[in-house]
Amino acid sequence: MKKLLILLTALLVLPSVLYAQPANSPKFGDISDHWARVEIEETYRQGIMQGIDNNTFAPDSSLTRAQLAACLVRVLQLNMDNLRFIKAPSVSNLFKDTQDGMWYSETVMIAGYNNIFDMKDGMFRPAEPVTRIEAARAIVNAFKAKNLQVITTQIWPEYSDIKDLSQDDINAVTTIFNMGIMKGYNQRFFPGTSLTRAETAAILNRALKVIKISSTGDNLPKLPIKQQ
């Protein structure tokens, strides 16, 4: 009887042990019922994304350009080790609208020198929400900067809302689609829509999976140009 009681007690305790929250799990109170909870927790666990404070992740808020830069630098482990500078570089010298000593200063500078973002006017706009097409371009550029070769099926996505984009943007959408990192829905990509923090968590987790199966090469494979 005593052994039976011990066994029953163990069975009652076991589920709580199996499902106990890891010590490094986030304590975000706004993701418990969110569709991206697992994705968010994984990016937090790996030190890729953080909350806007200790208790809040703001999953449905727009991701900023500075936040995307920080995430991509962490995911791809980008740096400036292959560059030589006469004097120590600073983000304020690279972009007119950025400041040194800010939380984003180092990662935005690394992203800038690795040509992750398309910058033509000397402005980075760190607090501006990043659009889905900007994210697609930045991710593709980050893979190029890391010299990661990705084998894809090279299928052309049938998104109805990318036909008016530039050829470079269409190629970026096609590449990101074939890598399985970004997806559209209802046959649309929504290129001008702001990317949410929850969507970013899902995208970054997919990127991590692609990186794990990638081999080092000179560049991403060039996809065929679709005739307009």
N, C-alpha and C positions, 0 to 999 in steps of 0.2 A: 504493500500500500504506500509505504514511504517513497519507494522508487517511482511509483506511478505519479505521485504528487510532484516529485522533482521533475519528471518528464513533462507533465502538463505545464508546470511553471516555466520551463525552458521554452516550450512551444509558444507560450503567450508572450514571452520576452523577445523571442527571435525576430519577429517582424519589425519591431522597433529598432533592433540592432541593424537589420538589413537595410532599412530605409532611413536610418539616421542621417541627418544632414552633415556633409563633410565640414571639417573645421574651416576650410577656405571657401565655403559656399557663400554667395552674396546674401545679404539680409534685406534685399529690396522689397518693400511692401507693395509695390505697384505692378508686380509681374506674376503673382501667384496663379492667376487665372488667364494669363496671356498666352496666345498661341505660340509665341517665341520664347517662352520661359526657359526651356532646355537649351536653346541656342544662346540665349543671353547668359545663362549660368556658365556655359562652356567657354564663351569668350572672356568672361570675367575670370574664370579659373585659370585660364592661360595668360592672364595679364594683358589681354588685347583691348578690351573695353572696360570702362569703369562707369560708375554711376555719376549723376550730377551732384549727388551728395552721398553720405553714408547709407541712407535708407531709400533713396529714390533713383530709379534708372531712367524714367521718362521714356518708355519704349515707343510711344507714338509721336514723340517730338521729332522735328527735323534734325538730321545730322548736319553739322557745319563742315565747311571745307577744311578747317583746321583739325577737326576731329577725325575726318577721313584720312588726312595726311598722317596723323599720329597712328591710326589703326594700320595703315598700309606699311608704314615703316616698321611697326612691330611684327606684323604677319610675315613680311618678306625679309625681315632682319636687315634692312637697308642701312648703309652708312656712307661715309665719304672717304674711306680709307684709300681709295685709288686716286684721290685728287691731291694735288699739291698746291698750297697757298703761300703767297709771299707773307701775308699777315693772317692772323686768325680770322676766319669768316664770321659774319654775324647776319642774322636774318634781316635786320633793319637795312643793311647794305644791299640785300638781295631784292627785297620788296619794299616799296614806298610806304605801304599801309600796315607794316608789322613792327613790333617792338621787341627789343632784346629783354631777356629776363622774364618773359611770360611763359605760362605752362606749355604753350605750343611752339615756342621759339626754336628749339633744337629740331623737332620732328618736321616742322614746316621748312626749315632750312635744308634738312636732308632730302626731303621730297623735292624741293626746288632745284637743288644741284643734281638730282637724279632725273630731272625732267619728267616728273610724274604728272604734273598739271600743265596744261597749255597756257602759258603766260606770255602775253604779247604787249601788255601795257604797263608792266612793272608793278602791278597790283595783285595781291593774293586774295583779298577779301576773306580773311579768316573766319569771321562770324557769319558769313552768308551761307544759307542752306545750300547743300550740294544737290544737284539734280541727278536723275538716274543716268542720263547720257554722260554727264561729267564723271560720275562714278565709274561707268563702263570704261571710258577712256583712261582714267587714272589707274584702274586695276590692270588693264592691258599694258600700260606704260611701266607699271611697277614690275610686272613679270619680265618685260624686256630689259629693264634695268638690272634685274637679278640674273639675266641670261638663262631663264628657265625655258626649256623646250617642252611643249605640251602636244601630245598626240591627240588629235580630235577627229571626229567623224566628218567634219566639214559639210554640215547640213545648213542650208539657207533658211533662217527663221522666217515664217510668213507673218510678220507683224504689219498690220495695216497702217500704222502711224510712224513709220520710219522712212517712207519713200521720199519725203522732202528733205531729209537730212543730207549733209555732205557725204561724199563717198568715204571719207576717213571715218566719220561717225558710224556709217552703215557697217564698215569693216570692223569697228570696235564692238558694235552690238553683235555682229555675227561671231566674232571671236569669243566674246564673253558667253554667248549662248552655247557655242560648241564646247567650251570648257565646262559647262554646267554650273557656272558660278552665279550668273544672273538670269532670271527667267521673267517672261511677261505673263500676262493673264488675259483671258478673253481675246486672244489673238492681237494683243496690243502690248507695246513695250513701255509706253508712257514716258518718253525720253525727257520731257520738261518737268515732270513731277518731282517734288522734293523727296529724297530718300529718308525714311524714318530710321530711328536708332534700332528698332526691332528688326527691320528688314536688313539693316547692315550686319547685325549679329549673324543672321542666317547666311548672308553672302560671304562673310569672313570665314565661317565654318566650312563652307563649300570650298573656298579658296585654299584653306589649310589642307583639305583632302586632296586637292589637285596638286599642291606642292609636294605632298608625300609620295605621289606616284610619278612625279616629273623627273626628268634627267637633265643634266646641265648641257646646254648647247649654245650656239651663237645667237639664236634669236627665236622668237615664236614662229611657228610655221606660217607662211604667207597663204592666206585664203584666196581663192580665185575671186577676181573682181566680177561682180554681177553686172550684167549689161542692163542699162536703164532703158 
